[in-house]
Amino acid sequence: MRDSTRDEGFSLIEALIACGLLATALLSVGHLSSAAINMLMDARSRTEATILAVSKLEELCASSAPVAGADTVDARGQPPQGAVARVFERRWSVAAVSPDAAILTVGVSAAPRGIAGREVRIAGGWTLTP
């Protein structure tokens, strides 16, 4: 004959507490995953902006007489055509130090401003080569 006073299995309270802990853990993992994805997208946007800024700075340094300006480009550095995933605004300035030298500053941010990431700024020097 079986002893009816012996407990077997889990009680309802134990099962509810276990379910609550599991739900909390899964929600935490979901929140961390979404935060990681947001940071990854921000890092990608800043990396693309840095590449575009360095490209424009090199273009300005190779120029015989760089001038200030601005443009809008896609992640490849081309003018946006149709529906493009990311568009960037590039702005550059030329500050003359002497007749033969200037400081070039290039700033790149995701367009429209404030949507993703921050502005990337790169400065470099330019000298007139004979």
C-alpha positions in Angstrom: 0.0 0.0 0.0 1.1 3.5 -0.7 1.9 6.2 1.8 -0.5 9.0 1.1 1.4 11.6 3.2 4.4 11.6 1.0 4.6 14.6 -1.4 5.4 13.9 -5.0 6.1 16.5 -7.8 5.9 20.3 -7.6 3.2 22.4 -5.9 1.3 25.0 -7.9 3.1 27.8 -6.1 6.5 26.3 -7.1 5.4 26.0 -10.7 4.1 29.6 -10.8 7.4 31.0 -9.3 9.4 29.0 -11.8 7.3 30.3 -14.7 7.7 33.9 -13.4 11.5 33.5 -13.2 11.6 32.1 -16.7 9.5 34.9 -18.1 11.6 37.5 -16.5 14.8 35.9 -17.8 13.4 35.7 -21.4 12.2 39.4 -21.3 15.7 40.4 -20.1 17.4 38.5 -23.0 14.9 40.1 -25.5 15.7 43.6 -24.2 19.5 43.0 -24.3 19.1 41.6 -27.9 17.3 44.7 -29.1 19.8 47.0 -27.4 22.6 45.1 -29.0 21.0 45.5 -32.4 20.5 49.2 -32.0 24.2 49.6 -31.0 25.3 47.5 -34.0 23.3 49.7 -36.3 24.7 52.9 -34.8 28.3 51.5 -35.1 27.7 50.6 -38.7 26.3 54.1 -39.5 29.3 55.7 -37.8 31.8 53.4 -39.6 30.2 54.3 -43.0 30.2 58.0 -42.1 33.9 57.7 -41.2 34.7 56.1 -44.5 32.8 58.8 -46.4 34.6 61.6 -44.4 38.1 60.1 -45.1 37.2 59.7 -48.7 36.1 63.4 -49.0 39.2 64.5 -47.1 41.5 62.6 -49.5 39.6 64.1 -52.4 40.0 67.7 -51.0 43.7 67.1 -50.3 44.3 66.0 -53.9 42.5 69.1 -55.2 44.6 72.1 -56.4 42.3 74.6 -54.7 39.8 73.1 -52.3 36.6 75.0 -51.5 34.0 74.6 -48.8 30.7 72.8 -49.7 28.2 70.1 -48.8 26.5 67.2 -50.5 24.2 64.2 -49.8 25.5 60.7 -50.6 24.6 57.1 -50.0 26.9 54.7 -48.2 29.0 54.2 -51.3 29.7 57.9 -51.7 27.4 58.3 -54.7 24.4 60.6 -55.0 21.3 58.7 -53.8 19.3 57.1 -56.5 15.7 56.0 -55.7 15.1 54.2 -52.4 18.4 54.0 -50.5 18.8 52.3 -47.1 21.0 55.1 -45.6 21.7 58.6 -46.8 24.5 60.8 -45.4 25.0 64.6 -45.4 28.6 65.7 -45.9 29.8 69.2 -45.1 33.4 70.4 -45.4 35.1 73.7 -44.7 38.5 75.1 -45.7 40.2 77.5 -43.3 43.2 79.3 -44.9 46.3 79.3 -42.7 48.5 81.0 -45.3 48.3 81.5 -49.1 49.8 78.0 -49.6 48.2 76.1 -46.7 44.7 75.4 -45.3 43.0 73.3 -42.7 40.3 71.0 -44.1 37.4 69.8 -41.9 34.9 67.2 -43.1 31.7 66.4 -41.1 29.4 63.5 -42.0 26.1 62.7 -40.4 23.2 60.4 -41.2 20.3 62.1 -42.9 17.9 63.3 -41.7 19.8 64.6 -38.8 19.4 63.0 -35.4 17.8 59.7 -36.7 20.8 57.4 -36.3 24.2 58.0 -34.9 26.3 61.1 -34.4 28.3 63.3 -36.6 31.8 62.2 -37.6 34.4 65.0 -37.9 37.8 64.6 -39.5 40.3 67.4 -40.0 43.5 67.4 -42.1 46.0 69.8 -43.7 46.4 70.9 -47.2 49.4 72.6 -48.8 49.9 73.9 -52.3 52.3 71.6 -54.2 54.2 73.1 -57.1 
